[in-house]
């Protein structure tokens, strides 16, 4: 969606409004992962006859997101018919949609979908530790230490910068 990445010159490029357009219409969409990226993806796909269902293996939608952001986004999405399913772990993607395990009952359920979007979490990248052998001082901040929020990553980066 960034103007630096989106170099299109048709109706899907240029202005912010054009970059936010979607040609995905009249589809049943399953979004696996309900973090802020998943919620923002649902926002872009709203309307145009799309029916959106969001699934997450956690017990709360957008867990860890700022409460105000989560409340505003979820309220808007719910008002526009988006369905939310927590405690559902994706097991397999099929032609019919996604097979989920309900983590409370253990039951396998199929989320029927024409389009499946994966908006999944992240893990720390510890492979960067090999850099410590090549340089005198290497500092690890942000998601390579522990997945988290951007505000925590930039704060830890600033604090580390002051030690150099």
N, C-alpha and C positions, 0 to 999 in steps of 0.2 A: 504494500500500500504506500510505501515511501516514494516520493518523487525521484529520489536518487536511484531506487531499484526499478521503479515502473517507468520505463521509457516509451510506453505506448503512445501513439498519436491518434488513436481512434477514440470512441466514446468512453473507453475504460482507462484513459490516460489523461494527463494534464492536471486539471483542477482536483482539489480534494474530493469534491462531490463525485466527479467521474471515477476517481481511483477507488472510491468506496462502493461503486456499483457492483452488482453481481448479476451474471447471466444465468444463475442457478434458479430455476423456477419450477413450481408445482412438484416439489420433491418431498419425500419423507427423509429427513436427515437425522442421523444419530451422531452426536458429538460425544466422544469418549474423553473425559477429562473436563472438570468444571472449574478450573482455575480462572484467573482473569482473562487469559488468552482465549479459553473456551467460551467464556461469556461474551467477549468482544466479537468472536467469530459468529456466535449466534445472533448478535445485534446486526451484523452486516447481512446475514441471510434472512432476517425477518421479512415478512411480507412476501409478495410475489407468489402467493399460494403455497409457500413452504411450510411444512409441519416439522417442528424441531423438538427432539428429545435429547436431553443431556444426561449422561451417566458418569458416576464417579464411584470409585471403590471406598472413598472416605465416607464418614458419617455426616458430613456437612458440605454443602455447595460452597465453593470458593473459600475453603478453610484456609486461614492464615492471611486472607486479603483484608484490607482496611474495611472496617464495618460499614462506614458510610458509603464507600464505593460498592460494596457487595449489596447493601440494601437498595440503593438506587438502581443498579443493574438488574438485580433479580426481580424487583418489583415491576420494572418495565417489561422484562421478558415474560414474567408470569401473566401480566395483563394482556400480552400479545400471544398467549397460548403455548408458550414453551413449557414442556413437561420436564420435571427434574426427578432423577432416580439416584438415591444415594445407596451406599453399601452394595454396589454392583460392580463386580470385577470382570473385565473383558477376557474371554477365554479364546474366542475364535471369530474371525470375520468370514462370513459365507455370502453366497449370492443373494440370500434373503435379508441379510443384515448382520447383526452381531449377536453371538451367544454370550450371555453373561452368567456368572455365578452370583446368586443372591447370597451375600456373605452372612446374612442373619439366618436364613432357612437352609442354605446349601443347595437350593433348587436351581436348576439351569433354566434360564428364560431367554427367549429370542427377542431382541429389539429389532423389529422389521425396519429396513431402511433401503432407500435407493442409493444413498450416498452416505459414506462413513468418513468422519473427520476425526483424526487422532490429535488430541491436544493434551499430551501427557506430561507428567512431571520430569524432573531432572535428577541426576545423581552427581555427586562430587567427582571431579576429574583429578585423580591422584597421580596420573602418569607424568604430570609436570614436575614431579619431584626430581626427575633426572636432570633438570636444569640446574639444580643446586650444585651439581658436580662441575658444571661448565662455567659458572659465574661466582664471583666473590659473595654477592648478596642477592638472594632471590626471596621475594615476599609473595605469599599466597593470600589472596583476598577473594571475597565474593563466593560464587558457586563452586570454585575449585576447592574451597575449604569445606563449605557446607551449603546446600541449596537454601535459598532464602529470598528476602526481599531486596529490591534494588537499593533502597535507602540504607539498609545494613551493609551492603557491599560497598557503596560509595563512602560511607562513614568509616568502615574499616580500612579502606584504601587510603583515605586522607590521614588517618591516625598512623598508618605504616609509613606514609610519605614523610611525616614529621620526624621519623626516627632515622631517616637517611642523611 
